[in-house]
Amino acid sequence: MEKKNVFEQGSIRKTYFALALPVTFNMVLSVIYNVADTYFISRTQNTDLVAAVSLCGPIFMIMMAFGNIFGQGGASKISRLFGSGDLESAKKVSSFCFWAAVAVGVLLGGAMLLFHRPLLSLLGTTEETYPYALEYYMTMSAGAPFLTLNFIHMNLLRSEGMSKESMFGSAGGILLNIILDPIFISVFHWDAFGAALATVIGYVFTDVFLFIIVRRKSRILSVSPKIAKIPGRTVAEIVTVGLSVAITNILSSVCTILTNQFLLEYGNDRIAANGISHKVSMIVFLVMIGMTTGAAPIVGYHYGARNWDRLKKLLKFLVFVVGGTVAAMSLVLYTAARPFVGLFLEDPVIVDLGTQMLHWQVALILFAAAAMIVSVCFQASGMATEALIISFLRQGIVFFVVIEIFARVFGYMGIITAQAATDVITAIICLTLFFVRFWPKIRNGSSGEEKPRETSDTP
């Protein structure tokens, strides 16, 4: 099969970089977008506006979560079907994921618009921030179907080895967003509404571009509703694996909301500083996501093909390249924290607060990288139970316990150091789970073993 060459020919390093670099580059563009978006909003020097947009950040993560249920859950299944040679079933899975994401996006957007008042209150808005938050929230909610759909073909194309095409579509939307931001925010003075509208338009562009790519170039993906029906057991597998990613996204939003709720008593300047420092720390985090997510199709393919030798080589290389990159980037951000935060607001108090927060956000992020590598292994191999367990750790149970204890014992300092402590604890748990559940499966295997059976999607 011609497409297998993408995964099977050449060194594991070449295969990894061919698939992971486009994803990582796309994440770098996301970093640029996040920085540019925050920059143009902060240029208004309106602390309440900056705080309002920061408070609404979790709604994007929630939309991403619902999109990734079928995006990454479907990609995991398709990679393994591709590895086992069942292309017809892969085509059916892709069609199901596309239409399921459309339906979920419409329902999600409708619910968010209907319950906007209680949800905005939950996000931590105050009398000062509510008007700005309402503009941003309502616009993003109306665009929910486009946002959830974005994560479908962006992920599914990678499972076929078409990372470059996925990158071009996503990059085009991000660049359009960056172009529209200063026009809508600084020229038209649409503020929060302008920032959200630029984001939605960017996602619409990406959706249309990737839809065309699938129709014209893909061999194993489809958008035909005629073949969208798949067995319930396959739906359950997709959703279970996808939920591990979705839960991480949702709990990340909950963590942001919880942190802002804890910071609320200290004033809007702390919330604004946290929003800015978090955006800057995302420079490392998004690159880390790109480098690990880029490896997921390779892990899934070789797991499906039982090519244990190449899979072990990939994992060892992944630890080296991701660990080295994250360590270097976090060191740069730590040492240059003040000028990075100072790019956004001129208020010296907020710069001081943001610098301190950024130091703690990147100091121990290497532990988060270890947990993310383990998570990708479980997701790509279809080990849903283990993937779900990890999903509830870093941005879930561990964080909830840590921030509650730290806030009570250390006050404000406990709030801003809780995530760093959580990363260390989570990494220890994840690595233990990896060596107990995943590594024994491939340690003694050989590439000559019989391929595992993937569930057929033919009723």
Buried (B, 14 or more C-beta within 10 A) or exposed (E): EEBBEBBBEEEBEEBBBBBBBBBBBBBBBBBBBBBBBBBBBBBBEBBBBBBBBBBBBBBBBBBBBBBBBBBBBBBBBBBBBBBBBBBBBBBBBBBBBBBBBBEBBEBBBBEBBEEBEEBBEBBBBBEBBBBBBBBBBBBBBBBBBBBBBBBBBBBBBBBBBBBBBBBBBBBBBBBBBBBBBBEBBBEEEBBBBBBBBBBBBBBBBBBBBBBEBBEEEBBBBBBEEEBBEBBEEBBEBBBBBBBBBBBBBBBBBBBBBBBBBBBBEBBBBBBBBBBBBBBBBBBBBBBBBBBBBBBBBBBBBBBBBBBBBBBBBBBEBBEEBBBEBBEEBBBEBBEEBBEBBBBBBEBEEBBEBBBBBBBBBBBBBBBBBBBBBBBBBBBBBBBBEBBBBBBBBBBBBBBBEBBBEBBEEEEBEBBBBBBBBBBBBBBEBBBEBBEEBBBEBBEEBEEEEEEEEBBBBEE
